[in-house]
Amino acid sequence: MRDEQVKKIENLAEEVTDDFIITTCKAINTTIHTKEGRGDKGFLYSISQKQSNILATLERVLAFKNGKIPPISATAATQEKYEQQLIEKAEKEAEKLKQRLS
């Protein structure tokens, strides 16, 4: 993976982290005294959970790249393919959440 790809993943992870913090703060500050408030709180927490899943995936790929965790594939080619699949999945999920929140 090239340096610009790693930088792109790091930037996406930072962006998702910022969104996660904002969404979670909104969920915390949402009242549960009304039916609508409880629904909003549940919706926001489900979004936060999805954001944390995306963030975990991106951090996992970065850990592979930085050598913090050993590769799970036998060859470098299959490891690279696996990492690309993780990245694509995380990017798609992040885009879906952005559209859902806007």
Rosetta constraint file for C-alpha pairs under 8 A:
AtomPair CA 1 CA 5 HARMONIC 6.34 0.50
AtomPair CA 1 CA 6 HARMONIC 6.93 0.50
AtomPair CA 1 CA 65 HARMONIC 7.93 0.50
AtomPair CA 1 CA 80 HARMONIC 7.65 0.50
AtomPair CA 2 CA 6 HARMONIC 6.50 0.50
AtomPair CA 3 CA 7 HARMONIC 6.17 0.50
AtomPair CA 4 CA 8 HARMONIC 6.07 0.50
AtomPair CA 5 CA 9 HARMONIC 6.28 0.50
AtomPair CA 6 CA 10 HARMONIC 6.18 0.50
AtomPair CA 6 CA 62 HARMONIC 7.33 0.50
AtomPair CA 7 CA 11 HARMONIC 6.12 0.50
AtomPair CA 8 CA 12 HARMONIC 6.17 0.50
AtomPair CA 9 CA 13 HARMONIC 6.08 0.50
AtomPair CA 9 CA 58 HARMONIC 6.73 0.50
AtomPair CA 9 CA 62 HARMONIC 7.72 0.50
AtomPair CA 9 CA 87 HARMONIC 7.83 0.50
AtomPair CA 10 CA 14 HARMONIC 6.25 0.50
AtomPair CA 10 CA 58 HARMONIC 7.91 0.50
AtomPair CA 10 CA 62 HARMONIC 7.81 0.50
AtomPair CA 11 CA 15 HARMONIC 6.18 0.50
AtomPair CA 12 CA 16 HARMONIC 6.09 0.50
AtomPair CA 13 CA 17 HARMONIC 6.03 0.50
AtomPair CA 13 CA 55 HARMONIC 5.87 0.50
AtomPair CA 13 CA 58 HARMONIC 6.30 0.50
AtomPair CA 13 CA 59 HARMONIC 7.40 0.50
AtomPair CA 14 CA 18 HARMONIC 6.20 0.50
AtomPair CA 15 CA 19 HARMONIC 6.28 0.50
AtomPair CA 16 CA 20 HARMONIC 5.95 0.50
AtomPair CA 16 CA 51 HARMONIC 6.45 0.50
AtomPair CA 16 CA 54 HARMONIC 7.66 0.50
AtomPair CA 16 CA 55 HARMONIC 6.54 0.50
AtomPair CA 16 CA 94 HARMONIC 7.28 0.50
AtomPair CA 17 CA 21 HARMONIC 6.23 0.50
AtomPair CA 17 CA 51 HARMONIC 7.69 0.50
AtomPair CA 17 CA 52 HARMONIC 7.92 0.50
AtomPair CA 17 CA 55 HARMONIC 6.96 0.50
AtomPair CA 18 CA 22 HARMONIC 6.30 0.50
AtomPair CA 19 CA 23 HARMONIC 6.00 0.50
AtomPair CA 19 CA 51 HARMONIC 7.76 0.50
AtomPair CA 20 CA 24 HARMONIC 5.97 0.50
AtomPair CA 20 CA 48 HARMONIC 5.59 0.50
AtomPair CA 20 CA 51 HARMONIC 5.86 0.50
AtomPair CA 20 CA 52 HARMONIC 7.01 0.50
AtomPair CA 21 CA 25 HARMONIC 6.06 0.50
AtomPair CA 22 CA 26 HARMONIC 6.24 0.50
AtomPair CA 23 CA 27 HARMONIC 6.21 0.50
AtomPair CA 23 CA 44 HARMONIC 6.28 0.50
AtomPair CA 23 CA 45 HARMONIC 7.70 0.50
AtomPair CA 23 CA 47 HARMONIC 7.41 0.50
AtomPair CA 23 CA 48 HARMONIC 6.15 0.50
AtomPair CA 24 CA 28 HARMONIC 6.13 0.50
AtomPair CA 24 CA 44 HARMONIC 6.96 0.50
AtomPair CA 24 CA 45 HARMONIC 6.64 0.50
AtomPair CA 24 CA 48 HARMONIC 5.97 0.50
AtomPair CA 25 CA 29 HARMONIC 6.21 0.50
AtomPair CA 26 CA 30 HARMONIC 6.16 0.50
AtomPair CA 26 CA 44 HARMONIC 7.40 0.50
AtomPair CA 27 CA 40 HARMONIC 7.60 0.50
AtomPair CA 27 CA 41 HARMONIC 5.09 0.50
AtomPair CA 27 CA 42 HARMONIC 7.86 0.50
AtomPair CA 27 CA 44 HARMONIC 5.39 0.50
AtomPair CA 27 CA 45 HARMONIC 6.20 0.50
AtomPair CA 28 CA 41 HARMONIC 7.58 0.50
AtomPair CA 30 CA 37 HARMONIC 6.25 0.50
AtomPair CA 30 CA 38 HARMONIC 7.88 0.50
AtomPair CA 30 CA 40 HARMONIC 7.27 0.50
AtomPair CA 30 CA 41 HARMONIC 5.91 0.50
AtomPair CA 31 CA 37 HARMONIC 5.33 0.50
AtomPair CA 31 CA 38 HARMONIC 6.95 0.50
AtomPair CA 31 CA 41 HARMONIC 7.55 0.50
AtomPair CA 32 CA 37 HARMONIC 5.02 0.50
AtomPair CA 32 CA 38 HARMONIC 4.67 0.50
AtomPair CA 32 CA 41 HARMONIC 7.36 0.50
AtomPair CA 33 CA 37 HARMONIC 6.60 0.50
AtomPair CA 33 CA 38 HARMONIC 7.24 0.50
AtomPair CA 34 CA 38 HARMONIC 6.31 0.50
AtomPair CA 35 CA 39 HARMONIC 6.29 0.50
AtomPair CA 36 CA 40 HARMONIC 6.10 0.50
AtomPair CA 37 CA 41 HARMONIC 6.05 0.50
AtomPair CA 38 CA 42 HARMONIC 6.20 0.50
AtomPair CA 39 CA 43 HARMONIC 6.13 0.50
AtomPair CA 40 CA 44 HARMONIC 6.08 0.50
AtomPair CA 41 CA 45 HARMONIC 6.12 0.50
AtomPair CA 42 CA 46 HARMONIC 6.15 0.50
AtomPair CA 43 CA 47 HARMONIC 6.36 0.50
AtomPair CA 44 CA 48 HARMONIC 6.19 0.50
AtomPair CA 45 CA 49 HARMONIC 6.12 0.50
AtomPair CA 46 CA 50 HARMONIC 6.35 0.50
AtomPair CA 47 CA 51 HARMONIC 6.19 0.50
AtomPair CA 47 CA 97 HARMONIC 7.38 0.50
AtomPair CA 48 CA 52 HARMONIC 6.17 0.50
AtomPair CA 49 CA 53 HARMONIC 6.33 0.50
AtomPair CA 50 CA 54 HARMONIC 6.34 0.50
AtomPair CA 51 CA 55 HARMONIC 6.15 0.50
AtomPair CA 51 CA 94 HARMONIC 7.32 0.50
AtomPair CA 51 CA 97 HARMONIC 7.87 0.50
AtomPair CA 52 CA 56 HARMONIC 6.07 0.50
AtomPair CA 53 CA 57 HARMONIC 6.31 0.50
AtomPair CA 54 CA 58 HARMONIC 6.31 0.50
AtomPair CA 54 CA 90 HARMONIC 5.27 0.50
AtomPair CA 54 CA 93 HARMONIC 7.01 0.50
AtomPair CA 54 CA 94 HARMONIC 6.91 0.50
AtomPair CA 55 CA 59 HARMONIC 6.07 0.50
AtomPair CA 55 CA 90 HARMONIC 7.96 0.50
AtomPair CA 56 CA 60 HARMONIC 6.05 0.50
AtomPair CA 57 CA 61 HARMONIC 6.45 0.50
AtomPair CA 57 CA 86 HARMONIC 6.66 0.50
AtomPair CA 57 CA 87 HARMONIC 7.59 0.50
AtomPair CA 57 CA 90 HARMONIC 6.63 0.50
AtomPair CA 58 CA 62 HARMONIC 6.32 0.50
AtomPair CA 58 CA 86 HARMONIC 7.62 0.50
AtomPair CA 58 CA 87 HARMONIC 6.69 0.50
AtomPair CA 58 CA 90 HARMONIC 6.87 0.50
AtomPair CA 59 CA 63 HARMONIC 6.04 0.50
AtomPair CA 60 CA 64 HARMONIC 6.32 0.50
AtomPair CA 61 CA 65 HARMONIC 6.33 0.50
AtomPair CA 61 CA 83 HARMONIC 6.08 0.50
AtomPair CA 61 CA 86 HARMONIC 7.37 0.50
AtomPair CA 61 CA 87 HARMONIC 7.45 0.50
AtomPair CA 62 CA 66 HARMONIC 6.07 0.50
AtomPair CA 63 CA 67 HARMONIC 5.98 0.50
AtomPair CA 63 CA 68 HARMONIC 4.99 0.50
AtomPair CA 63 CA 69 HARMONIC 5.82 0.50
AtomPair CA 64 CA 68 HARMONIC 6.23 0.50
AtomPair CA 64 CA 69 HARMONIC 5.52 0.50
AtomPair CA 64 CA 70 HARMONIC 6.47 0.50
AtomPair CA 64 CA 71 HARMONIC 6.20 0.50
AtomPair CA 71 CA 79 HARMONIC 6.60 0.50
AtomPair CA 72 CA 79 HARMONIC 6.90 0.50
AtomPair CA 73 CA 78 HARMONIC 5.96 0.50
AtomPair CA 73 CA 79 HARMONIC 5.00 0.50
AtomPair CA 74 CA 78 HARMONIC 7.18 0.50
AtomPair CA 74 CA 79 HARMONIC 7.39 0.50
AtomPair CA 75 CA 79 HARMONIC 6.24 0.50
AtomPair CA 76 CA 80 HARMONIC 6.07 0.50
AtomPair CA 77 CA 81 HARMONIC 6.25 0.50
AtomPair CA 78 CA 82 HARMONIC 6.09 0.50
AtomPair CA 79 CA 83 HARMONIC 6.17 0.50
AtomPair CA 80 CA 84 HARMONIC 6.15 0.50
AtomPair CA 81 CA 85 HARMONIC 6.26 0.50
AtomPair CA 82 CA 86 HARMONIC 6.36 0.50
AtomPair CA 83 CA 87 HARMONIC 6.18 0.50
AtomPair CA 84 CA 88 HARMONIC 6.09 0.50
AtomPair CA 85 CA 89 HARMONIC 6.11 0.50
AtomPair CA 86 CA 90 HARMONIC 6.16 0.50
AtomPair CA 87 CA 91 HARMONIC 6.08 0.50
AtomPair CA 88 CA 92 HARMONIC 6.15 0.50
AtomPair CA 89 CA 93 HARMONIC 6.22 0.50
AtomPair CA 90 CA 94 HARMONIC 6.05 0.50
AtomPair CA 91 CA 95 HARMONIC 6.16 0.50
AtomPair CA 92 CA 96 HARMONIC 6.21 0.50
AtomPair CA 93 CA 97 HARMONIC 6.24 0.50
AtomPair CA 94 CA 98 HARMONIC 6.22 0.50
AtomPair CA 95 CA 99 HARMONIC 6.28 0.50
AtomPair CA 96 CA 100 HARMONIC 6.12 0.50
AtomPair CA 97 CA 101 HARMONIC 6.06 0.50
AtomPair CA 98 CA 102 HARMONIC 6.16 0.50
